Amino acid sequence: MVYAKQKRTVQDSSSTNIVYDTKDLNLWYGAHHALKNINLQINENEVTAIIGPSGCGKSTYIKTLNRMVELVSTVKISGEITYRNRSIFKADYTVEELRTKVGMVFQKPNPFPKSIYDNIAYGPRIHGIRNKKILDEIVENSLRGAAIWDEVKDRLNANAYSLSGGQQQRICIARCLAIEPDVILMDEPTSALDPISTLKVEELMAELKKDYSIIIVTHNMQQAARISDKTAFFLNGEIIEFDQTNVIFSTPEDKRTEDYISGRFG
């Protein structure tokens, strides 16, 4: 199969460290070729946005980064993805180990039907932490990291479902932070939120990238332009263009990129 030339995917990594390096990745759901010859490098302490129309492979790609895509029985994968120079597909690299380093926040807030405290403490407890003082510190630090501590500190025993949608999403981010990940994957994390909650999550991402690498799938062009350092445009399972966000949005090389970000399709 011949693939279209993938433009602007080479990065200058001289002053940055590569967190994820994807090489010649192909993925099929049964006979459907969902990802085609993906080559992409993700740098640490940056927000990388993945944009493109529905069905272009955006969510499939980030679910491949933490191997969640393998939950689909018909999936077949070729190529390589390395995380911190280690292949995530090697038999000795368990999904449990990978996911302690790579957290994920989903499109719809999905807190557990537990107290706010127990939502945040869940991951640390799974990893064997039982000391109440240590758990208290983790819960507070994680909620502070998700910029919601001041809103919930006096009702930590309340059910997380009692919070607003925007607050629930920040609880999910705090739950992700509690396991001290290296990378945070976000799949349309604000699509179900109101504009004020969306702004809070976007401001939070700007703070989090100081300590984490963030990869976000978004349909919102304005959001990608506001929050990301680099942007990859996916179309029909391929990367059409990848570059600094300001370049993608001001002087894209490929007309398909220009057409998409200007609203001509998608």
Secondary structure as the mmCIF struct_conf table of DSSP 4:
data_model
#
loop_
_struct_conf.conf_type_id
_struct_conf.id
_struct_conf.beg_label_comp_id
_struct_conf.beg_label_asym_id
_struct_conf.beg_label_seq_id
_struct_conf.end_label_comp_id
_struct_conf.end_label_asym_id
_struct_conf.end_label_seq_id
HELX_LH_PP_P HELX_LH_PP_P1 ALA A 4 GLN A 6
STRN STRN1 LYS A 7 LYS A 7
BEND BEND1 ARG A 8 ARG A 8
TURN_TY1_P TURN_TY1_P1 SER A 14 SER A 15
BEND BEND2 THR A 16 THR A 16
STRN STRN2 ILE A 18 TYR A 29
TURN_TY1_P TURN_TY1_P2 GLY A 30 ALA A 31
STRN STRN3 HIS A 32 ASN A 43
TURN_TY1_P TURN_TY1_P3 GLU A 44 ASN A 45
STRN STRN4 VAL A 47 ILE A 51
BEND BEND3 PRO A 53 PRO A 53
TURN_TY1_P TURN_TY1_P4 SER A 54 GLY A 55
BEND BEND4 CYS A 56 GLY A 57
HELX_RH_AL_P HELX_RH_AL_P1 LYS A 58 LEU A 65
TURN_TY1_P TURN_TY1_P5 ASN A 66 ARG A 67
HELX_RH_3T_P HELX_RH_3T_P1 MET A 68 LEU A 71
BEND BEND5 VAL A 72 VAL A 72
TURN_TY1_P TURN_TY1_P6 SER A 73 THR A 74
STRN STRN5 VAL A 75 TYR A 83
TURN_TY1_P TURN_TY1_P7 ARG A 84 ASN A 85
STRN STRN6 ARG A 86 SER A 87
TURN_TY1_P TURN_TY1_P8 ILE A 88 PHE A 89
BEND BEND6 LYS A 90 LYS A 90
TURN_TY1_P TURN_TY1_P9 ALA A 91 ASP A 92
BEND BEND7 TYR A 93 TYR A 93
HELX_RH_AL_P HELX_RH_AL_P2 VAL A 95 LYS A 101
STRN STRN7 VAL A 102 VAL A 105
BEND BEND8 GLN A 107 LYS A 108
BEND BEND9 PRO A 113 LYS A 114
STRN STRN8 SER A 115 SER A 115
HELX_RH_AL_P HELX_RH_AL_P3 ILE A 116 ILE A 126
TURN_TY1_P TURN_TY1_P10 HIS A 127 GLY A 128
HELX_RH_AL_P HELX_RH_AL_P4 LYS A 132 GLY A 145
TURN_TY1_P TURN_TY1_P11 ALA A 146 ALA A 147
HELX_RH_AL_P HELX_RH_AL_P5 TRP A 149 VAL A 152
TURN_TY1_P TURN_TY1_P12 LYS A 153 ASP A 154
TURN_TY1_P TURN_TY1_P13 LEU A 156 ASN A 157
BEND BEND10 ALA A 158 ALA A 158
STRN STRN9 ASN A 159 ASN A 159
HELX_RH_3T_P HELX_RH_3T_P2 ALA A 160 SER A 162
BEND BEND11 LEU A 163 LEU A 163
HELX_RH_AL_P HELX_RH_AL_P6 GLY A 165 LEU A 177
TURN_TY1_P TURN_TY1_P14 ALA A 178 ILE A 179
BEND BEND12 ASP A 182 ASP A 182
STRN STRN10 VAL A 183 ASP A 187
BEND BEND13 GLU A 188 GLU A 188
TURN_TY1_P TURN_TY1_P15 PRO A 189 ALA A 192
BEND BEND14 LEU A 193 LEU A 193
HELX_RH_AL_P HELX_RH_AL_P7 PRO A 195 LEU A 208
TURN_TY1_P TURN_TY1_P16 LYS A 209 ASP A 211
BEND BEND15 TYR A 212 TYR A 212
STRN STRN11 SER A 213 VAL A 217
BEND BEND16 HIS A 219 HIS A 219
HELX_RH_AL_P HELX_RH_AL_P8 MET A 221 ILE A 227
BEND BEND17 ASP A 229 ASP A 229
STRN STRN12 LYS A 230 LEU A 235
TURN_TY1_P TURN_TY1_P17 ASN A 236 GLY A 237
STRN STRN13 GLU A 238 GLN A 244
HELX_RH_AL_P HELX_RH_AL_P9 THR A 245 SER A 250
BEND BEND18 THR A 251 THR A 251
BEND BEND19 GLU A 253 ASP A 254
HELX_RH_AL_P HELX_RH_AL_P10 LYS A 255 ILE A 261
TURN_TY1_P TURN_TY1_P18 SER A 262 GLY A 263
BEND BEND20 ARG A 264 ARG A 264
#
